[in-house]
Amino acid sequence: MSRSGKSYVGLKGAEAKLRRYLRDFEWGDLEQASAAVEWSRAPIITLSPSLKPYKPFSSTH
């Protein structure tokens, strides 16, 4: 399959799936989301320094 053809894979059901997500879940902006979190109780996660940054594949792959 060509690279441009891959962009169309799965599009047939994408609109219906998006409509279900919009119908079935409550949506808000970042300010509302932040207000809903009890930040004083949220765990602190320390990332390992051995993790390498994500590098997307180059166009030569």
Protein Blocks (a to p, Z undefined) as FASTA:
>chain_A
ZZklmmmgoklmmmmmmmmmmmmpccddfklmmmmpcfklpccddddfkbccdddddfkZ
Z
